[in-house]
Amino acid sequence: MISKFLSKLKSILFKSAVIPETPLKKEKKVAKSAKTKTKTKTKTKAVNSKKNIETLTTLPGVGAKSAKALYEAGFKTTKAVISADEKDLLAVSGVGINLVKKLKKLK
């Protein structure tokens, strides 16, 4: 049992020590394409978050600041805000009792 483990370990260690014979230019291109994919994903997330914050401002009494605070607190949709518990909404900075009362009237 131990001998099998050691033989597998040796094969893994010696395989990783072998340097692949790929030119550096190809490796750089792969790295660049990986970076552009990451940038695209973050841009998409930023656009989606802006759209979600804008939709939260459609709720009565919710402005830009309170919409951003609600979004950052985890309330991503208007349904999530409306169905949320009063205590959870009051825990968000920038949300007061009057806003909670307006939102509860929507139920």
C-alpha positions in Angstrom: 0.0 0.0 0.0 2.7 2.4 1.0 4.9 1.4 -2.0 2.0 2.2 -4.4 1.6 5.6 -2.7 5.3 6.3 -3.0 5.5 5.3 -6.6 2.6 7.6 -7.5 4.2 10.4 -5.5 7.5 9.9 -7.4 5.7 9.9 -10.7 3.9 13.1 -9.9 7.0 14.8 -8.6 9.1 13.9 -11.6 6.4 14.8 -14.1 6.1 18.3 -12.6 9.9 18.7 -12.8 9.9 18.2 -16.6 9.8 21.6 -18.3 7.4 21.7 -21.3 9.0 22.7 -24.6 6.6 25.5 -25.5 7.8 28.8 -26.7 7.4 31.8 -24.4 5.4 33.7 -26.9 2.5 31.2 -26.8 2.4 31.4 -23.0 2.1 35.2 -23.1 -0.8 35.0 -25.5 -2.6 32.6 -23.3 -2.0 34.9 -20.3 -3.4 37.9 -22.2 -6.5 36.1 -23.3 -7.2 35.0 -19.7 -6.9 38.6 -18.6 -9.4 39.8 -21.1 -11.9 37.2 -20.0 -11.6 38.4 -16.4 -12.0 42.0 -17.4 -15.1 41.2 -19.5 -16.7 39.4 -16.5 -16.1 42.2 -14.1 -17.5 44.8 -16.6 -20.6 42.6 -17.0 -21.0 42.4 -13.3 -20.6 46.2 -12.9 -23.2 46.8 -15.6 -25.6 44.3 -14.0 -25.2 45.9 -10.6 -25.9 49.3 -12.0 -29.0 48.1 -13.6 -30.2 46.4 -10.4 -29.6 49.5 -8.4 -31.5 51.5 -11.0 -34.5 49.1 -10.7 -34.4 49.5 -6.9 -34.9 53.2 -7.3 -38.3 52.5 -8.9 -39.6 51.6 -5.4 -41.4 54.5 -3.7 -39.1 56.4 -1.3 -35.9 54.7 -2.5 -33.3 57.0 -3.9 -29.9 56.4 -5.4 -28.1 56.2 -2.0 -30.6 53.9 -0.3 -30.8 51.7 -3.4 -27.1 51.3 -3.4 -27.1 50.5 0.3 -29.9 47.9 -0.2 -28.0 46.3 -3.1 -24.8 46.1 -1.1 -26.8 44.6 1.9 -27.9 41.7 -0.4 -31.3 42.9 -1.6 -30.7 42.6 -5.4 -34.3 42.8 -6.7 -37.4 44.8 -5.9 -39.2 41.5 -4.8 -36.4 40.8 -2.3 -36.9 44.3 -0.8 -40.6 44.1 -0.6 -40.7 40.6 0.9 -37.9 41.3 3.4 -38.5 41.4 7.1 -38.7 44.9 8.7 -35.8 44.2 11.0 -33.5 43.2 8.0 -34.4 46.4 6.2 -33.8 48.6 9.2 -30.4 47.0 9.6 -29.3 48.6 6.3 -27.7 52.0 6.8 -29.7 54.8 5.1 -33.0 53.0 5.5 -35.3 54.4 8.1 -38.7 53.5 9.6 -40.6 55.7 7.1 -39.1 54.0 4.1 -39.9 50.6 5.6 -43.5 51.7 6.1 -43.8 52.8 2.5 -42.3 49.5 1.3 -44.6 47.4 3.5 -47.6 49.1 1.9 -46.6 47.5 -1.4 -47.3 44.0 -0.1 
